[in-house]
Amino acid sequence: MMLRTIGMLGTLFASASLALAGADEGKALYAQKCAVCHSIGGEGGMMKAKGGPLDGVGAKRDAAWLKAYIPDPKSKMPDAKMPKMSLTAQQIDDLVAYMQTLK
């Protein structure tokens, strides 16, 4: 029983670290491509009022939703002002990992 519990905890921790893998890269990508139109903690670019704050987005949206929204916002919100983003699958995964840390 003890070994099974330890094994389950190891799986849980491995899953959590995989979910956060890429969060640092996503944060850097956010600063490069997203911060001009968005803000976090009040910090953002010249057009931060247009894109709005992303505080708490990780608690409001799950990873699957963000993964679909980031490259094609109108697929999830027909009235979205955000343009389609030309990003690689890895960049999207990294941004989603970072957004999931914003809770």
C-alpha positions, 0 to 999 in steps of 0.5 A: 500500500505504501509503495503504491501511494508513493508511486501515485505521488510520483506520478502526480508530481511528474504531471505537475512539473510537465504541466509547468514545463515551458512556463519560463519560456512562455513568460519570456514570449508573453513579454515579447509578443503579448505584453504590448496589448495585455497587462499582468499586475497592472504592468503592460504595454502601450495598448494594454487597455485594448487587450486587457488584463490577464490576471487570474486567466489560469483560474478562469480558462483551462489549458485546452481552451487557451491552446485553441484561443491563442492561435485563433481567438475568434474560434472561441470568442467570435467578437474577440479583438485579438488577431490570430497569432502566428506561433509554433506549437511549442510557443503555444504550449509555452504560453499556455503553461505560463498562463496556467501559472496566473491564478 
